[in-house]
């Protein structure tokens, strides 16, 4: 997992669309997203039924986070790990002081991952949190520009470059379209664009979309195995 795109509204990065494909074993299903009250906060996310974590979620603390499998390159998986990476996502989403939490977080014993955090608490920020199994790396990305990320464990550099090129072509043709969110939804389900994976047991099992429009937040989720789909406005208590 996964492939993730971020597309800000032209001239206003505080309004944006995040779309995420989960590439996972068909034997690892997830529950449809909803609001959970936990970790002294409120979180909205699809829940992995096995580990209880998530790969893509939204927090009431005005942030979203997506998790990609692997850091910079493919790695050999250990037999077991101290903690599921999906639980890390929830903890960072719920953190009251995000940057301090990232700085002090103990990632030892956790499988390598590439996390992308989108924070609009003060100004729009995109923070990459990368753990290669031994060392933590932090990077910032320009919030005014669209971006695409894909898992180092699942996709080769050549496959990522192809996706990047297809994404840039898509943006040139559609970024100013009024129905951009729906066009992105279709793009993320396009085999021709290299967005849908099917290796038998390992496939693209779901697509999620988070749309922020002013104070309103919407989440759309499609389970590609059951073909069930749902879209709702996120309402915090």
N, C-alpha and C positions, 0 to 999 in steps of 0.2 A: 504494500500500500504506500503510496497512492499517487494520483495526479491532481494537482491543485492549480487553479487560476484565480488571479485577483484583477479586477477591472474597476478602476475608479471612475466616477462621473467626470467628464471633461470639465476642468476648472473647479472641481469641488471633491477632493478625495475623502471627505467625511461621509459621502454617499458612495457606496461601492457594492460590488457583487463578488462573492466568493463561491466558487463551484468546485466540488471535490469528488473524485472517483475513488472508491475503496476497492483495491485489488487484494483479494483474500481467498482462503480456502472456502469452498461452498459448505464445508462442515463446521464453519464458524459463523453462525448467523447472528443477527443483531435485532434488538427491539427498536421499534419506531421511536423517533425522538420526542421528548417531552421535558418539562421543567422538573428538576430534582432540587430539593432543599438539602444541601449537605456541605460539609467543610465550612460552616458558618457563612454560607453564601447561597446563591441560587444559580444553577447551571442548566442549560438546555442542550441536550445531545442525544444521538442514537447510542444505545448501550450494547456493547459486546456481551453476549450472553454467558460466555465462558469466564472472562476475567473481571467483568463489571466496569471496565473502563470505556474509553472512546478514542476514536482517531480524529474526530472533528467536533468541536463544541463551541458554545457561546456562553459567556459569563455575564452576570448582572454587573460585574465590575467594569463594564464597557470594554470588553475584549473578546476576541475569538482566537482559536488555536487549531491548527491542523498538524497531524503527525505523519511523516513519511518514514518508511522502513529503510534503515541503513543510513549511514552518514555520508561519506564522500565516495565510497566504493562498496562492493559486495564484501561481506564478512562471513566467517564461519560461525554458526550459531552454537552457543553453549547448550548443555543438556538442560540447565535450569537457570533462572535469574532471580534476584532478590525481590524484584517488583516489576509488575507489568508497566510498559510504557504508557498504556492508556490511562493508568492512574496518575501518572505525571501530568498528563494533559489537564485532568480535573484539578489537580493541586495548583497548577500555574494559573488556570482560569479563575480560581477562587482566591488567589493571593491578594491581600490588602495592599501590599507594597511589592509590585511585580519585580522591579529591578533588584531590590534587595533579596527577594526570595530566589531569583535566578542565581544571583551572586553566591548565596550561601547554600544552595541546594546540593545535596549529596547524590550524585549520579552513579556512584560505584555500585556494581552488581546489577546494572540495568542494561539491557541490550541497546546497541548503537541505534541512534535515530536522528532524524532531521526534523526539527519542529519549527513552525512558522507562526508567530504571534502577531495579531493585528490589534493594536490598542488605540482607542479614541478617548481615553480618559481626559487628557488635556489637549493634545494635538494628535493628528493621525500619525502612528508609528508602525513600522513593520520590522519585527525583530526575529532574526533567525537564531535559534538555539540548537546547536549541533553537538551531539555527544558521540564520539567514535569508539567508546568503550574504555578509553583511557584518559581522554582530555576533552574539555568543554571549549567550544568556540562560539562567539557571538558576533553577528553581523547585522547591519542595518540596511534596509532597502528603501529606495525612493518611493514614497507613498503616492506621488503624483503620476507614476508610471504603471502600466499593467505588467504583470509578471506571471510566469508559469514555473512550476516545480514538479519533478517526478522522482519516484523512489529509486535510489541507487541500487537497491537489492533486486528490483524487478526489471529495470530498464537499463540498457547499455547507453553509453554516451551518444552513439549514433542515433539510437531511438529517441533520446531526449532532444537532440538537435532537430530531428525531423518534426517532433511535436512543437518545438519552438517556432520553426518555420511555418508550420500550419497555423499556429496560434497568431503569428504576426499577419499572415495573409487574412485570416478571419477578422482581425481587428481593422485592417485597412478597409475591408468591405462593409463592416457592420458596427463599428464602435459608436457611431452617431445615430444608429437606428433607435426608434422609439421602443421597439420590442427587443432590445438588446438582451435582457435577462432570459427570454425564451429562446433566443438564438444561441446563447451560451449553453443553455440546457440541452439543446439538440446537438451542439458541437461536442459536448462532453459524452454524448452517446453515439458518436460517429466512429465506425470502424475505419473508414477511409482516412480520417485524421489521426489514426493511431491511438485513440482515446479509450477504446474498449479492448480489454485483454481477455483471451480465452485459451488457457493451457490445460483444459480438462477440469481437474479439481480446483486449480488456481484460476480465478476469473475476476472480472469486475463485477462485484456483487451488489453494489449500490452507488447511487449518485445523490449528493446533497448540495443544496444551494442556499446560501445565506445572503439576503438582500437588506441593506440598510438604506432607508430613505428618511432622512431627518430623524425624528424620534421613533419612527416605526421600524420594526425589524420583522422580517418574514423568513421562514425556513421551509424549503421544499425538499422532500425525500422520496426517492424511488428505490424499492427493492427490486433489483433486476432478476432475482431468482424467482420470487413469487409474483412479480409484475404489479405489486401493490404500490400505490403512490398517494402522498398526502402533502398538503401545503397548509400552513397555519401562521398566524401572527404570534410572535413571542410576547407573552404577557407576564411581567414580573409582579410578584406580590408586593 
